[in-house]
Amino acid sequence: MTKLKDIEAFEKLQAALQDKGQLKDRKLISLCAGSGCGAYGTAKVHESLKEELAKHNLQDKIEIKLTGCHGFCEKGPIMVIHPEGIFYPQVKPEKVPEIVEKTLQNGELVKSFIYKDPATKKELTHEHDIPFYKLQQRIIFGNNGLIDPTSIEDYISVGGYSALSKALFKLKPKDIIDEIKKSGLRGRGGGGFPTGIKWATCAKHEGTRYVICNADEGDPGAYMDRSILEGNPHSVIEGMIVGAIAIGSNEGYVYVRHEYPLAVTNLTIALESARELGLLGKNILGSGFDFDIHISRGGGAFVCGESTALMASLEGRPGRPRAKYIHTVASGFKDSPSNLNNVETWANVPVIINKGADWYAAIGTEHSKGTKIFSLVGKVVNTGLVEVPMGTTLREIIFDIGGGIPKKKKFKAVQTGGPSGGCIPEQFLDLSVDFDELAKVGSIMGSGGMIVMDQDTCMVDVARYFVDFLKDESCGQCNPCREGLKQMLDILTRICKGDGKEGDIETLEELGAMIQKFSLCGLGTSAPNPVLTSILYFRDEYEAHIRDKKCPAGVCKPLFHYEIDPETCTGCGVCLRKCPQTAVSGEKKKAHIIDQANCIKCGICYEGCKFDAIKIC
Amino acid sequence: MENTIEIDLKKIDGIIDHYSGSKEALLMIMQDISDIYNYVPPEVIPVLVKKLGVKESLVYSVATFYKTISLKPRGKYIVSVCTGTACHVRGAEKITDALRGELGIEEGETTPDRLFTLEAVRCIGCCASGPVINVNKDTHGGLDRSIALKLIDEYRQKAS
């Protein structure tokens, strides 16, 4: 690729690529190669597809595009055939020959492969008709299903780097900052701090300024940033360059989790091609502006998602936070003014510059503008990544888009904000999701993890799980966090083992309040949130564990056992056959029985019984 | 376990040069060394001290702070069970129990034949495919007890 010397050369390339027609109007197969579908076996599907296309001599007529995450992860591996937009879910290598012969060669649908909406039982051929996609507003994530993340040409053909050229040649740095301020963009990593104000403050401080991308997405259950970096890395790079122009920085870093190798690979390729084209590096597009980005990998420490810990890690030191008497925008990385933003925040920047702050601010609520990508996971039918305008309700996300709870089970709670957030019960399902509303019920938006829980989830166990996680991840510097979380964990573990005592709940509340108030950093101050919200909304479950020594959800093994209801059991024998311990016995068509001495409470019989005959006692 | 390992100093130098000898890249340098040996051999530490101009205490500090670095030898196959919230809610603990039983080791330990190391990892980011495990760089999703145990068998066959 030849280096673009000036804006005219860029506009010429852009026009040439857009002349080829929109990607979605071309004859191509979009195959999701994000990590989620990868775990379901995309590589083998890709091999099979290449073979079959060659067999039918179609390899030069139809292009295969390996794209980033489409978002509907429950149904992976996903294949979309353009220009028709035909959606084939759960594509295995065995299905490929029929798809190639019938659909690609003869233009016929393979009926048995089409997506069937579980709610209406209707067959829905096109992606845009499927409720999961239809109800979203994908201004950030929309291109993920179309572009090859390793192709800068694909990104430019969908309008990429227009915001950069506008920022370099048509706007002054102050104009860019004003536009971001006007848009109302707030940090998407969890803090929700107004981005424009952060940029303006950093720009005021003298010294070598750094622009940093926080890609240390540590909240378990959240993978939006991963999918943006894997599927559309240029959107983040472009955002960072625009930010660097606005703030006055010549050097940037992306700090990315070690556990995201595909994101690191695709980002590396993207940076190389941006440099090759002259969109990154020295004298970008002949403007005289220099800016380059380095990748730094994390080492498996959740606390490095905290800004000061991240910067310590960038400097080659252990990621221990410091107290923020002086903010990192004044003195951060290498004691210099540093502007840190989350991946999704950076990806919002080109959209705002291209479409304008007014357009952006018209989406969302009064104090939370734009859209948010959520990872909707756990006990939900349609697990995946969902992008909706701020202000969409929890009910709409979980039931209308998410399809509700699988296996006809009952919704119990939704955990938002990761380990810093809270568990929200059923009575708040009509809450509008934005920064302020979630805070009112004791949770936070966080980075966007939304973990749905059903009747089989024990809220005491969930609280214990989060404290266990945070105690492990605590850097250990301050007493409240280091000692306090250990004590909370000891109490919660005792409760889950059946050794809970009167007064335990009150001690947890007292410890929680202390840790919230006195911890050194955000990990500590938010750590008690899952425990305190679960006590607030599910106190009865704690009391059952402590007073009755029972776990109503059937999770804490010492506090429950399974029994087969002789009235409901049909004697079908499924549980007998599936039991790994041969703990079930019984004759055909007669009520079966569980031998409690041999039962390891693995739950396989409970999950497998079609008649709901196995009870938690 | 007796640990007699030959360090290829040329390879170590190559890694350090790739990062221009910058001490800021200490963590990434140790990760790249780990990719070769499956862990960071303590013999490497004096080399890093000299070439990067850092204190030995800093190297140990970084090596012990970050979970992805091990100073002890690990197995040929590092089995990381995702214990993120979504996987937890979908029964990750049952997978861990099954693997503990099958391999006869606890988390953080390596089988006596040095074939498998069992680790818990915090959220791989494949939440829709949960429960998920990583075996080295391969991710396997949609697991249950029996699929997980079958996978271990397949890796055992591969190694023999």
Interface residues (C-beta under 8 A of the other chain):
Chain A: S35 G36 G38 A39 Y40 C73 E74 G76 E217 G218 D219 P220 G221 A222 Y223 R226 H258 E259 Y260 P261 S296 R297 G298 G299 G300 A301 F302 S313 L314 E315 G316 R317 P318 G319 R320 S375 V377 G378 K379 T383 G384 Q415 G418 G449 I451 M453 T457 V462 Y465 F466 F469 E473 P580 C602 G603 I604
Chain B: S22 K23 E24 A25 L26 L27 M28 Q31 V54 L58 S61 V62 F65 Y66 K67 T68 I69 T83 G84 T85 A86 C87 H88 V89 R90 G91 K94 D97 V121 R122 C123 I124 G125 C126 C127 A128 S129 G130 V132 K137 T139 H140 G141 G142 R145
